[in-house]
Amino acid sequence: MALRDDAAALAGQIADLRHRLHREPEVGLDLPRSQEKILAALDGLGYEITTGTDTTSVTAVLRGAAGSNAGESVRPVVLLRGDMDALPVQEKTGLAYASEVPGAMHGCGHDLHTAMLVGAANLLASRRDHLSGDVVLMFQPGEEGFDGAGVMIREGVLDAAGHRPDAAYALHVMSALGDSGAFLSRPGPVMSSSDGLVVTVHGAGGHGSAPFAAKDPVTVAAEMVLALQSMVTRQFDVFDPVVISVGMLQAGTKRNVIPDTARFEATIRSFSAQAKTRLKTSIPRLLGAIAAGHGLEVSVDYIEEYPVTLNDGAESAFARHTVEELFGPGRYSELAHPLAGSEDFSRVLAEVPGAFLFLSAVPEGTDAATAAYNHSPFAVFDDAVLADGAALYARLALDRLASA
């Protein structure tokens, strides 16, 4: 219980940092105020600190002093990730520490992730003599659509301790999932891949009263949108699901004018590498055939974004054991299926075995079934989980290094 007790003693300090981050949310890869707060919080703890060149990332390495191999060049390494960017959302929670930046909000709980990882930094620093390896703390900007993990990997975060980590872990709080304080995860796919689709149908404009004298791209684009939904159910296994949602459709300027072009964009989610690969070839083939059938042309830009977030089986089992040992068996729940959101921590897990876990931060007295979900302007996350999140981060590193 000593680790949990020490984390509880830090709860006020962790919450204070979380509130300060929440008041000053920053979006994207350039988060100077957030970086400044993290660097100040880590000052004096004995970490080797480096900052990004293409982002305001922070990488902190703690060299453990325990074990017979403490002076050897090859030592076990564990990486812990905390993302720290906000969303371009106008906050409507009414919290005392609500965002003071118009149009920006920590609506996905990254302020909690950052504060919990700083809490873990303190817990680990005070236990440096018990660390039989090295810990890399990855404070990452740009998770919300900017591929900050990919940037940090290119800049060397996976080699910050001298060689690739033996394991990597990340936590993500949820405002409307599970009982408050519950840790949730699963082996294998835990979140979907994410790709983008941008389609432009090229026709020939004309008068709305004489479509035979034009080449109408609007009706063809509409057929494509519907055909994509049919393709999902007819070409892909229902037990290896695919989701295609068209979120933007643009064409024309006036009701009696047939435009030259019609354009739509879609998000694509899948849960296996095989489905993701098939989508990349099946979609352009389908859309090209529809356009050709109507005598039109189409430009298809298939944008590969994030892979499936794939938990390693052994590391997932280890994380579950660690949760149950630290908090009791009632605090872990296995997800029945992956979530359809996506994560750029998937890039880390594609390089290093590890696990991604969710932590329910539903406020006390709130029904998770009706609570505002992550990314909502009304999303609220409970400070009560901060100490436990920090404790789990630290225990994962301590125990995983001890087992290496």
C-alpha positions as CSV (number, residue, x, y, z in Angstrom):
1,M,0.0,0.0,0.0
2,A,3.0,2.3,0.4
3,L,2.9,3.3,-3.3
4,R,-0.8,4.1,-3.1
5,D,-0.3,6.0,0.1
6,D,2.4,8.1,-1.5
7,A,0.3,8.7,-4.5
8,A,-2.6,9.8,-2.3
9,A,-0.3,12.3,-0.5
10,L,0.5,13.8,-3.9
11,A,-3.2,14.0,-5.0
12,G,-3.5,17.7,-4.2
13,Q,-0.3,18.5,-6.2
14,I,-1.4,16.4,-9.1
15,A,-4.9,18.0,-9.1
16,D,-3.4,21.5,-9.0
17,L,-1.3,20.8,-12.1
18,R,-4.3,19.3,-13.8
19,H,-6.4,22.4,-13.2
20,R,-3.6,24.7,-14.4
21,L,-3.3,22.7,-17.6
22,H,-7.1,22.7,-18.0
23,R,-7.3,26.5,-17.7
24,E,-4.8,27.0,-20.5
25,P,-5.5,24.3,-23.1
26,E,-3.3,24.3,-26.2
27,V,-4.1,22.5,-29.5
28,G,-1.8,20.7,-31.9
29,L,1.9,20.2,-31.8
30,D,3.0,23.6,-30.4
31,L,2.1,23.7,-26.7
32,P,4.7,26.0,-25.1
33,R,2.7,26.8,-21.9
34,S,2.0,23.1,-21.3
35,Q,5.6,22.2,-21.9
36,E,6.7,25.0,-19.5
37,K,4.5,23.6,-16.7
38,I,5.8,20.0,-17.2
39,L,9.5,21.1,-17.2
40,A,8.9,23.0,-14.0
41,A,7.2,20.0,-12.4
42,L,10.1,17.7,-13.3
43,D,12.8,20.1,-12.2
44,G,15.0,18.6,-9.5
45,L,13.7,15.0,-9.8
46,G,16.8,13.7,-11.4
47,Y,15.5,13.0,-14.9
48,E,17.5,13.4,-18.1
49,I,15.3,15.9,-20.1
50,T,15.1,16.5,-23.8
51,T,12.6,18.5,-25.7
52,G,11.4,18.1,-29.3
53,T,12.4,20.2,-32.3
54,D,9.3,19.8,-34.4
55,T,7.0,19.7,-31.4
56,T,7.0,21.0,-27.8
57,S,7.4,17.4,-26.6
58,V,9.2,16.5,-23.4
59,T,11.1,13.2,-23.0
60,A,12.3,12.4,-19.5
61,V,14.6,9.4,-18.7
62,L,15.1,8.2,-15.1
63,R,18.1,5.9,-14.7
64,G,17.4,3.2,-12.1
65,A,20.1,2.4,-9.5
66,A,19.0,-1.2,-8.5
67,G,20.1,-4.6,-9.8
68,S,23.4,-6.2,-10.6
69,N,23.3,-4.7,-14.1
70,A,23.0,-1.1,-12.9
71,G,26.3,-0.2,-14.5
72,E,26.0,-2.2,-17.7
73,S,25.2,-0.6,-21.0
74,V,22.1,-2.7,-21.9
75,R,19.4,-2.3,-19.3
76,P,15.7,-3.0,-19.4
77,V,13.6,0.0,-20.3
78,V,9.9,0.8,-19.8
79,L,8.2,3.7,-21.6
80,L,5.1,5.5,-20.2
81,R,3.1,7.9,-22.4
82,G,1.0,10.9,-21.4
83,D,-0.5,13.0,-24.2
84,M,-1.0,16.7,-23.4
85,D,-2.9,18.5,-26.2
86,A,-6.4,19.9,-26.1
87,L,-9.3,20.1,-28.6
88,P,-10.7,23.0,-30.6
89,V,-13.9,23.0,-28.6
90,Q,-15.6,25.8,-26.6
91,E,-16.0,24.5,-23.1
92,K,-19.4,24.5,-21.5
93,T,-18.9,22.6,-18.3
94,G,-19.0,25.6,-15.9
95,L,-16.1,24.2,-13.8
96,A,-14.3,26.5,-11.5
97,Y,-11.1,25.8,-13.5
98,A,-12.7,25.8,-16.9
99,S,-10.8,26.8,-20.0
100,E,-9.8,30.5,-20.2
101,V,-8.8,30.1,-23.9
102,P,-11.7,30.7,-26.3
103,G,-12.4,27.8,-28.6
104,A,-10.0,25.4,-26.8
105,M,-10.8,22.8,-24.2
106,H,-9.3,19.7,-22.5
107,G,-12.3,17.7,-23.6
108,C,-10.5,14.4,-23.9
109,G,-8.8,14.3,-20.5
110,H,-5.3,14.8,-21.7
111,D,-4.7,17.2,-18.8
112,L,-5.3,14.3,-16.4
113,H,-2.9,12.1,-18.4
114,T,-0.2,14.7,-18.1
115,A,-0.8,15.4,-14.5
116,M,-0.9,11.6,-13.6
117,L,2.4,11.0,-15.5
118,V,4.0,13.9,-13.6
119,G,2.7,12.3,-10.4
120,A,4.3,9.0,-11.5
121,A,7.5,10.9,-12.2
122,N,7.6,11.9,-8.5
123,L,6.8,8.4,-7.3
124,L,9.5,6.8,-9.4
125,A,12.1,9.4,-8.6
126,S,11.7,8.6,-4.9
127,R,12.1,4.9,-5.7
128,R,15.1,5.3,-8.0
129,D,17.2,2.9,-5.8
130,H,14.5,0.2,-6.4
131,L,14.4,0.6,-10.2
132,S,16.3,-2.2,-11.9
133,G,16.3,-0.4,-15.3
134,D,15.4,2.8,-16.9
135,V,12.1,4.6,-17.4
136,V,11.2,6.9,-20.3
137,L,8.4,9.3,-19.8
138,M,6.8,10.5,-23.1
139,F,4.9,13.7,-22.7
140,Q,3.4,14.0,-26.2
141,P,1.7,16.9,-28.0
142,G,-0.6,16.5,-31.0
143,E,-2.5,13.3,-30.3
144,E,-5.7,14.8,-31.5
145,G,-5.2,14.3,-35.3
146,F,-1.6,15.7,-35.5
147,D,0.3,12.4,-35.2
148,G,2.4,13.6,-32.3
149,A,3.5,10.1,-31.5
150,G,4.8,9.6,-35.0
151,V,6.8,12.9,-34.7
152,M,8.3,11.9,-31.4
153,I,9.2,8.5,-32.7
154,R,11.0,10.1,-35.7
155,E,12.8,12.3,-33.2
156,G,14.0,9.3,-31.2
157,V,11.8,8.9,-28.2
158,L,12.0,5.1,-28.5
159,D,15.8,5.3,-28.2
160,A,16.0,7.9,-25.5
161,A,17.3,5.5,-22.9
162,G,19.9,4.1,-25.3
163,H,17.8,1.3,-26.8
164,R,14.2,0.4,-27.6
165,P,11.9,-0.1,-24.6
166,D,11.1,-3.6,-23.5
167,A,7.5,-2.5,-22.9
168,A,5.3,0.6,-23.2
169,Y,2.1,1.6,-21.5
170,A,-0.5,4.4,-21.7
171,L,-3.6,5.3,-19.8
172,H,-6.6,7.2,-21.2
173,V,-9.4,8.6,-19.0
174,M,-13.0,8.3,-20.1
175,S,-15.9,10.6,-19.0
176,A,-18.7,8.1,-19.8
177,L,-17.4,4.5,-19.7
178,G,-17.6,2.0,-16.9
179,D,-17.8,2.6,-13.1
180,S,-15.7,5.5,-11.8
181,G,-12.2,4.3,-11.0
182,A,-12.4,1.2,-13.1
183,F,-9.5,0.2,-15.4
184,L,-10.7,-1.3,-18.7
185,S,-8.7,-3.0,-21.5
186,R,-8.4,-6.1,-23.5
187,P,-5.7,-8.2,-25.3
188,G,-5.4,-7.7,-29.0
189,P,-7.2,-4.9,-30.8
190,V,-8.3,-2.2,-28.2
191,M,-9.0,0.7,-30.6
192,S,-9.6,0.9,-34.4
193,S,-7.3,2.1,-37.1
194,S,-8.2,5.4,-38.7
195,D,-7.9,6.4,-42.3
196,G,-9.3,9.4,-44.3
197,L,-11.0,9.5,-47.7
198,V,-11.3,12.6,-49.9
199,V,-13.2,12.1,-53.2
200,T,-13.8,14.5,-56.0
201,V,-16.2,13.6,-58.8
202,H,-15.5,15.4,-62.1
203,G,-18.4,16.1,-64.4
204,A,-19.5,18.9,-66.7
205,G,-21.8,21.6,-65.5
206,G,-25.0,22.7,-67.1
207,H,-28.6,23.9,-66.6
208,G,-30.7,22.0,-64.0
209,S,-33.5,21.7,-66.5
210,A,-31.4,19.8,-69.0
211,P,-29.2,17.2,-67.2
212,F,-28.9,15.2,-70.4
213,A,-26.8,18.0,-71.8
214,A,-24.4,17.9,-68.8
215,K,-22.5,15.3,-66.7
216,D,-24.1,15.5,-63.3
217,P,-21.5,14.8,-60.5
218,V,-24.0,15.2,-57.7
219,T,-26.1,12.1,-58.4
220,V,-22.9,10.1,-59.0
221,A,-21.4,11.3,-55.7
222,A,-24.7,10.3,-54.0
223,E,-24.5,6.9,-55.5
224,M,-20.9,6.5,-54.3
225,V,-21.9,7.4,-50.7
226,L,-24.6,4.7,-50.6
227,A,-22.4,2.2,-52.4
228,L,-19.7,2.5,-49.8
229,Q,-22.2,1.4,-47.1
230,S,-23.2,-1.5,-49.2
231,M,-19.6,-2.5,-49.7
232,V,-19.1,-2.6,-46.0
233,T,-21.8,-5.1,-45.5
234,R,-21.1,-7.2,-48.6
235,Q,-17.3,-7.3,-48.9
236,F,-16.2,-7.4,-45.2
237,D,-16.7,-9.9,-42.5
238,V,-19.2,-8.8,-39.9
239,F,-16.9,-10.2,-37.2
240,D,-14.0,-8.1,-38.5
241,P,-16.0,-4.9,-38.8
242,V,-15.4,-1.8,-41.0
243,V,-17.0,1.7,-40.5
244,I,-17.2,4.3,-43.2
245,S,-18.9,7.6,-42.3
246,V,-19.2,10.4,-44.8
247,G,-19.0,13.6,-42.7
248,M,-18.8,16.2,-45.5
249,L,-20.5,16.5,-48.8
250,Q,-20.2,19.6,-51.0
251,A,-21.5,20.5,-54.4
252,G,-23.0,23.4,-56.3
253,T,-24.0,27.0,-55.7
254,K,-27.6,27.2,-56.9
255,R,-30.5,24.8,-57.1
256,N,-30.9,25.1,-60.9
257,V,-27.2,24.8,-61.8
258,I,-25.5,21.5,-62.3
259,P,-22.0,21.9,-61.0
260,D,-18.8,20.7,-62.6
261,T,-17.7,18.8,-59.4
262,A,-19.0,17.2,-56.3
263,R,-16.8,16.4,-53.3
264,F,-17.1,14.3,-50.2
265,E,-14.9,13.3,-47.3
266,A,-15.2,10.2,-45.0
267,T,-13.6,8.7,-42.0
268,I,-12.7,5.0,-42.2
269,R,-12.3,2.7,-39.2
270,S,-11.2,-0.9,-39.1
271,F,-9.9,-3.4,-36.5
272,S,-7.4,-5.5,-38.3
273,A,-4.4,-5.0,-40.6
274,Q,-6.0,-7.2,-43.2
275,A,-9.2,-5.1,-43.4
276,K,-7.2,-1.9,-43.5
277,T,-5.2,-3.2,-46.4
278,R,-8.3,-4.4,-48.3
279,L,-10.0,-1.0,-47.9
280,K,-7.1,0.8,-49.5
281,T,-7.7,-1.1,-52.7
282,S,-11.4,-1.8,-52.6
283,I,-12.6,1.8,-52.2
284,P,-10.8,3.3,-55.2
285,R,-11.8,0.4,-57.3
286,L,-15.5,0.7,-56.4
287,L,-15.6,4.5,-56.8
288,G,-13.7,4.4,-60.1
289,A,-16.1,1.8,-61.5
290,I,-19.2,3.9,-60.5
291,A,-17.7,7.0,-62.2
292,A,-16.8,5.2,-65.3
293,G,-20.3,3.7,-65.5
294,H,-21.7,7.2,-65.8
295,G,-19.0,8.5,-68.1
296,L,-17.4,10.7,-65.4
297,E,-14.0,10.7,-63.8
298,V,-13.2,10.6,-60.1
299,S,-10.1,11.6,-58.0
300,V,-9.7,9.4,-54.9
301,D,-7.3,10.4,-52.1
302,Y,-7.0,7.6,-49.6
303,I,-5.2,8.9,-46.5
304,E,-3.6,6.4,-44.2
305,E,-3.6,7.7,-40.7
306,Y,-3.2,5.5,-37.6
307,P,-2.9,1.7,-37.4
308,V,-5.0,-0.5,-35.0
309,T,-4.1,0.0,-31.4
310,L,-3.0,-3.5,-30.7
311,N,-2.3,-4.7,-27.1
312,D,0.4,-7.4,-26.8
313,G,-1.1,-10.4,-25.1
314,A,1.6,-10.9,-22.5
315,E,1.8,-7.2,-21.7
316,S,-2.0,-6.9,-21.5
317,A,-2.1,-9.8,-19.0
318,F,0.7,-8.2,-17.0
319,A,-1.1,-4.8,-16.9
320,R,-4.3,-6.6,-15.7
321,H,-2.3,-8.4,-13.0
322,T,-0.7,-5.2,-11.9
323,V,-4.1,-3.4,-11.6
324,E,-5.6,-6.3,-9.6
325,E,-2.6,-6.6,-7.3
326,L,-2.5,-2.8,-6.7
327,F,-6.2,-2.1,-6.3
328,G,-8.0,-5.5,-6.1
329,P,-9.6,-7.7,-8.7
330,G,-12.8,-5.6,-8.8
331,R,-11.0,-2.6,-10.3
332,Y,-10.3,-4.2,-13.7
333,S,-12.9,-5.0,-16.4
334,E,-12.1,-6.6,-19.7
335,L,-13.8,-4.9,-22.7
336,A,-16.0,-7.1,-24.7
337,H,-14.9,-5.5,-27.9
338,P,-12.5,-2.7,-29.1
339,L,-13.6,1.0,-29.2
340,A,-14.1,2.5,-32.6
341,G,-12.0,5.6,-31.7
342,S,-8.3,5.7,-32.8
343,E,-5.0,6.5,-31.1
344,D,-1.6,7.4,-32.3
345,F,-0.1,5.4,-29.4
346,S,-0.8,2.7,-31.8
347,R,2.5,3.7,-33.5
348,V,4.4,3.0,-30.3
349,L,2.7,-0.4,-29.9
350,A,3.6,-1.2,-33.5
351,E,7.3,-0.9,-32.5
352,V,7.2,-2.0,-28.8
353,P,5.1,-4.6,-27.0
354,G,2.8,-2.9,-24.5
355,A,-0.7,-2.2,-23.4
356,F,-3.2,0.7,-23.6
357,L,-5.7,1.0,-20.7
358,F,-8.7,3.1,-20.1
359,L,-9.5,4.6,-16.7
360,S,-13.1,5.6,-16.0
361,A,-13.2,9.1,-14.6
362,V,-17.0,9.5,-14.4
363,P,-17.8,12.0,-11.7
364,E,-19.4,10.7,-8.5
365,G,-23.2,10.6,-8.7
366,T,-23.1,10.7,-12.5
367,D,-24.6,7.9,-14.6
368,A,-22.0,6.7,-17.2
369,A,-24.8,5.8,-19.5
370,T,-26.0,9.5,-19.8
371,A,-22.8,11.4,-19.0
372,A,-21.2,13.6,-21.7
373,Y,-18.7,11.6,-23.7
374,N,-15.1,12.5,-24.4
375,H,-14.8,15.4,-26.9
376,S,-18.1,16.9,-25.7
377,P,-18.0,20.5,-24.6
378,F,-19.8,19.2,-21.5
379,A,-17.3,16.4,-20.7
380,V,-16.3,16.3,-17.1
381,F,-13.5,14.1,-15.6
382,D,-13.2,13.4,-11.9
383,D,-10.0,14.4,-10.1
384,A,-10.6,11.4,-7.7
385,V,-8.8,9.1,-10.2
386,L,-5.6,11.1,-10.5
387,A,-3.7,9.5,-7.6
388,D,-4.7,6.0,-8.7
389,G,-3.6,6.7,-12.3
390,A,-0.2,8.0,-11.1
391,A,0.2,4.9,-8.9
392,L,-0.5,2.5,-11.7
393,Y,1.9,4.3,-14.1
394,A,4.6,3.9,-11.4
395,R,3.8,0.3,-10.5
396,L,3.8,-0.8,-14.1
397,A,7.3,0.5,-14.5
398,L,8.6,-0.8,-11.2
399,D,7.2,-4.3,-11.7
400,R,7.9,-4.6,-15.4
401,L,11.6,-3.6,-14.9
402,A,11.9,-6.1,-12.0
403,S,10.6,-8.9,-14.2
404,A,12.9,-8.2,-17.1
